[in-house]
Amino acid sequence: MKNIIKILLLFIIILPVTATFAQDETEIFYDDFSGLSLDYSKWLTAEKNWGGTVVENGKSVDYNGGVIAENVHLQDGKLILTGCGNLYEGAKRGINRNGQYRDDGKRCGAAIATKEYFASGSYEIYAKISPEFGCCSAMWTFEYEEDYTGDELKVTNHEIDIEFPGRDENNEPSLSHCLCTTWVGEGEDEHKTGYPYCGDQADGKFHTYRFDWHTGDEGEEPRVEYYFDNALVYTSYEYIPTNAGRLWLGLWFPRYWAGTPDFDKTYFEIDYVKITPFREKGDKPQNESYPDSGWRKENILRGDVNGDDTVDLRDAIEAEKNPSETYNANADVNDDEKTDRDDTRLILKSLLS
């Protein structure tokens, strides 16, 4: 009885402190990607295409296969964004700008974005970029508006980018440099890009990537500061966004400027993401023109082998008893495009934890 009373007294003492701490933490957005699937209360999975066109056989076609939900999975507490290059011959299919699926999955990547919009703040990820040229590992904020009230279409594009590869002194793609860009529109005179040297980022290690976005306040000049492994490498004072945007994480395939993607698969791995809002006076609300377009409507539930919308022991048994070479994103926990004992192991590991 005495021990029970001591525990209750300790609980009473700790409770107010714990409640205060939780309240202070509510403003911070954080995800360490535990479990088998994305937390869909926090994230949207993109299914769309951007990046320009090329001419093939006399016809204009989309250069890349866009980004698809099947290229997003979690493993060992990390978000894995897969990119399929020119040599990919697997079962996945990319998507065109018109929403139609392509005949193959070449030059097809992955992207997710926060459901919530954020303005001034510190945006940080701990990640390992793709070591391949031809694709782009990126984190960026994004808010897009179209205004048709005047004689000409006016586009507002408030965006902050960290993108790899960057450009070296000879204007060649470099994984030791980064593109750090701030945007307020899509015109040549509405954005500014820096190309800071940041050391070899394709070293197979995780690094911290962060930008601190100041929209302006008393004593705070509008600016964006870029930090790699906690070292300030570049500061932009021009074309500083003010409108709240979603934070995106993506691996996609630019046309030409990132190099040639002559590989099968590559990966952009994110260990955690953290957003600490500053809530400065320069913050403005979002007013996106298409906030609900370009997202996968049906969420992928990795580990749901039997398709009953839950992940439990029956799924592990199903994966063990009935291995399949047929691609099924829900059943393919480790994204190797088959269902087998490796998926069983990951499902059991998740259930035990």
C-alpha positions in Angstrom: 0.0 0.0 0.0 2.8 2.4 0.9 4.4 1.8 -2.5 1.1 2.6 -4.3 0.7 5.8 -2.3 4.3 6.8 -3.2 3.6 6.2 -6.9 0.4 8.2 -6.8 2.1 11.1 -5.0 4.9 11.0 -7.6 2.3 11.0 -10.4 0.5 14.1 -8.8 3.9 15.9 -8.6 5.0 15.1 -12.1 1.6 15.6 -13.8 1.5 19.5 -13.9 5.1 19.6 -15.2 4.3 17.1 -17.9 1.2 18.9 -19.0 3.0 22.2 -19.2 5.8 20.6 -21.3 3.3 19.0 -23.7 1.5 22.4 -24.2 4.8 24.1 -25.0 5.6 21.3 -27.5 2.3 21.6 -29.4 3.7 24.4 -31.7 6.6 22.3 -32.9 5.9 19.9 -35.8 8.0 16.7 -35.5 8.0 13.3 -37.1 10.6 10.5 -36.7 8.8 8.2 -39.1 8.2 5.2 -36.8 5.9 2.4 -37.8 5.3 0.9 -41.3 3.3 3.7 -42.9 3.1 7.5 -43.0 1.2 9.3 -40.3 -1.6 10.5 -42.7 -2.9 12.9 -40.1 0.3 14.9 -40.7 1.2 14.2 -44.4 -0.1 14.1 -47.9 1.4 11.9 -50.6 1.9 13.6 -53.9 0.8 12.1 -57.2 1.6 14.6 -59.9 4.1 15.6 -62.6 6.3 18.7 -63.1 9.7 19.3 -64.7 9.1 20.1 -68.4 8.7 18.2 -71.7 11.0 16.7 -74.4 10.4 15.8 -78.0 10.3 12.1 -78.8 9.4 10.7 -82.2 8.3 14.2 -83.2 5.9 14.6 -80.3 6.1 16.6 -77.1 6.0 14.3 -74.0 6.6 14.8 -70.3 10.3 14.3 -69.5 9.8 12.4 -66.2 7.3 10.1 -64.6 6.3 12.5 -61.9 6.1 11.4 -58.3 3.9 8.5 -57.0 2.8 7.2 -53.7 4.2 3.7 -54.4 7.7 5.2 -54.1 7.1 6.2 -50.5 7.7 3.8 -47.6 9.0 3.7 -44.1 11.7 1.3 -42.8 13.7 1.2 -39.5 12.4 4.6 -38.4 13.2 6.4 -41.6 11.2 7.8 -44.5 12.5 6.3 -47.8 11.7 8.2 -51.0 12.6 6.0 -54.0 13.7 7.2 -57.4 13.5 5.0 -60.5 16.1 5.9 -63.2 16.6 5.2 -66.8 17.6 1.6 -66.2 14.5 0.7 -64.1 12.4 -2.2 -65.5 10.1 -3.0 -62.6 6.4 -3.0 -62.2 5.8 0.6 -61.0 4.3 3.1 -63.4 4.9 6.8 -63.5 2.3 9.5 -64.0 1.9 12.3 -66.6 0.8 15.9 -66.1 -2.7 14.9 -67.4 -3.1 12.3 -64.6 -2.7 9.3 -66.9 -0.2 6.5 -65.9 2.7 5.9 -68.1 3.8 2.7 -69.8 6.9 2.5 -67.5 8.3 3.8 -64.2 11.5 5.4 -65.6 12.5 8.8 -64.1 9.7 8.4 -61.5 10.2 9.7 -57.9 8.3 10.4 -54.7 7.2 13.4 -52.6 5.2 14.1 -49.5 4.0 17.4 -48.0 2.6 18.5 -44.7 -1.2 18.9 -44.4 -0.7 22.0 -42.3 0.7 25.3 -43.6 3.6 27.0 -41.8 5.2 30.5 -42.2 8.3 31.9 -40.5 10.3 29.3 -38.6 13.2 26.8 -38.4 12.8 23.9 -40.8 15.1 21.0 -40.2 15.7 17.4 -41.5 18.3 14.8 -40.7 18.8 13.0 -44.0 21.0 11.1 -46.5 20.6 12.4 -50.0 20.7 10.3 -53.2 24.3 9.8 -54.3 23.2 9.7 -58.0 23.2 12.5 -60.6 20.0 12.9 -62.7 17.6 13.2 -59.8 17.1 15.9 -57.1 16.9 15.3 -53.4 15.0 18.3 -52.0 13.2 20.0 -49.1 11.1 23.1 -49.8 8.2 25.2 -48.7 5.5 26.0 -51.3 2.5 28.2 -51.7 1.0 28.9 -55.2 -1.7 31.3 -56.2 -3.2 32.4 -59.6 -5.0 35.8 -60.0 -7.1 36.3 -63.1 -8.6 39.6 -62.0 -6.3 41.8 -64.2 -5.6 41.8 -67.9 -2.9 39.1 -67.5 -2.5 36.1 -65.2 -0.6 37.0 -62.1 1.2 34.1 -60.4 2.3 34.1 -56.8 4.8 31.4 -56.0 6.2 31.7 -52.4 8.9 29.0 -52.1 12.1 28.2 -50.3 14.4 25.4 -51.6 17.2 23.2 -50.6 18.1 21.0 -53.6 20.9 18.6 -54.5 22.8 18.5 -56.7 24.0 22.1 -56.8 26.3 23.7 -59.3 30.1 24.0 -59.0 32.4 26.8 -60.2 32.3 25.4 -63.7 28.4 25.4 -63.6 28.4 21.6 -63.6 26.2 19.4 -61.3 27.9 18.9 -57.9 26.9 16.9 -54.8 29.3 19.1 -52.9 27.2 22.1 -53.7 23.6 22.9 -53.1 20.9 25.1 -54.7 19.4 27.5 -52.1 16.6 29.4 -53.7 14.0 31.9 -52.5 10.9 32.7 -54.7 8.0 35.1 -54.7 6.9 34.5 -58.3 7.9 32.5 -61.4 9.6 35.2 -63.3 13.4 35.6 -63.8 13.3 38.7 -61.6 11.3 37.0 -58.8 13.7 34.5 -57.4 17.4 34.2 -56.3 19.6 31.1 -56.1 22.8 30.6 -54.2 25.2 27.8 -54.8 27.1 27.3 -51.6 29.9 24.7 -51.2 28.9 22.3 -48.4 31.4 19.4 -48.6 30.7 16.0 -50.0 27.1 15.2 -49.3 27.1 11.9 -51.2 29.4 10.3 -48.6 26.7 7.8 -47.5 26.2 9.6 -44.2 23.2 11.4 -42.7 23.5 15.2 -42.4 21.4 17.9 -40.9 19.8 20.3 -43.4 18.0 23.4 -42.1 16.8 26.8 -43.1 15.6 29.5 -40.8 12.9 31.6 -42.5 12.4 35.2 -41.2 9.5 37.1 -42.7 10.4 40.2 -40.6 9.7 41.5 -37.1 11.0 44.1 -34.7 14.8 43.7 -34.9 14.5 40.9 -37.5 15.3 41.6 -41.1 13.5 39.5 -43.6 15.9 36.7 -44.7 16.4 33.0 -45.1 19.5 31.4 -43.4 20.7 28.1 -44.7 22.5 25.7 -42.3 24.2 22.4 -43.2 25.3 20.3 -40.2 24.6 23.4 -38.0 27.0 25.6 -40.0 25.6 28.7 -41.7 26.6 28.4 -45.4 24.4 31.0 -47.1 21.9 33.8 -46.4 19.4 35.2 -48.8 18.0 38.7 -48.3 16.1 38.9 -51.7 12.7 37.6 -52.7 11.8 36.5 -49.2 8.4 34.7 -49.0 5.8 35.8 -46.5 2.9 33.5 -47.2 2.5 30.3 -45.2 3.2 27.2 -47.2 3.4 23.4 -46.9 6.8 21.8 -46.3 7.6 19.3 -49.1 10.2 16.4 -49.1 10.9 14.9 -52.4 13.1 13.0 -54.8 12.3 14.0 -58.4 13.8 14.1 -61.9 14.7 17.5 -63.4 15.1 17.9 -67.1 18.9 18.3 -67.9 20.3 20.4 -65.1 20.8 17.6 -62.5 22.6 15.3 -64.9 21.6 11.9 -66.5 19.8 9.3 -64.3 21.6 6.2 -65.7 20.7 3.9 -62.7 18.0 1.5 -61.6 16.9 2.8 -58.2 18.2 5.3 -55.8 17.0 6.6 -52.4 16.5 9.8 -50.4 16.3 8.9 -46.7 15.0 11.1 -44.0 15.4 10.2 -40.3 13.3 13.0 -38.9 11.7 16.4 -39.7 11.2 19.3 -37.3 9.5 22.7 -37.8 9.7 25.3 -35.1 7.5 28.3 -35.9 8.8 31.8 -35.2 5.4 33.5 -35.7 6.8 36.8 -36.8 4.8 39.9 -37.8 5.7 39.5 -41.5 3.8 36.2 -41.7 0.8 36.1 -44.0 -1.8 33.4 -44.4 -1.9 31.0 -47.4 -4.4 31.4 -50.2 -3.5 28.6 -52.5 -5.5 28.2 -55.7 -5.3 24.4 -55.8 -4.7 23.1 -52.3 -6.5 19.8 -52.8 -5.1 18.7 -56.2 -2.2 16.4 -56.9 -2.5 14.1 -53.9 -3.1 10.4 -53.7 -6.7 9.9 -52.6 -6.2 6.4 -51.2 -3.5 6.0 -48.6 -1.1 3.1 -48.8 -1.1 1.0 -45.6 2.2 -0.9 -45.7 1.9 -4.3 -44.0 -1.8 -4.8 -44.8 -1.1 -8.0 -46.8 -4.7 -9.3 -46.7 -6.4 -6.0 -47.5 -8.6 -5.7 -44.4 -7.4 -2.1 -43.6 -5.4 -3.2 -40.5 -1.9 -4.6 -39.8 -1.8 -7.5 -37.5 -0.5 -11.0 -37.1 -2.7 -12.3 -39.8 -0.8 -10.2 -42.3 2.5 -11.6 -41.2 1.1 -15.1 -41.6 -0.3 -14.3 -45.0 3.1 -12.9 -46.2 4.8 -16.0 -44.9 2.4 -18.6 -46.4 1.7 -16.9 -49.7 4.8 -15.2 -51.1 4.2 -13.3 -54.3 6.3 -11.8 -57.1 3.3 -9.6 -58.0 3.8 -6.0 -56.9 1.3 -4.8 -54.2 2.3 -1.6 -52.4 0.4 -2.5 -49.2 2.0 -5.9 -48.9 5.5 -4.8 -50.0 6.8 -3.4 -46.7 10.4 -3.0 -47.8 9.7 -1.8 -51.3 11.6 -4.6 -53.1 8.5 -5.2 -55.4 7.6 -8.6 -54.0 6.0 -10.1 -50.9 8.2 -12.5 -49.0 9.8 -13.5 -45.7 11.5 -10.1 -45.4 8.1 -8.4 -45.3 7.0 -10.9 -42.6 10.0 -10.0 -40.5 9.3 -6.3 -40.8 5.6 -6.7 -39.9 6.4 -8.8 -36.8 9.1 -6.3 -35.8 6.6 -3.5 -36.0 3.9 -5.4 -34.1 6.4 -6.3 -31.3 7.6 -2.7 -30.9 
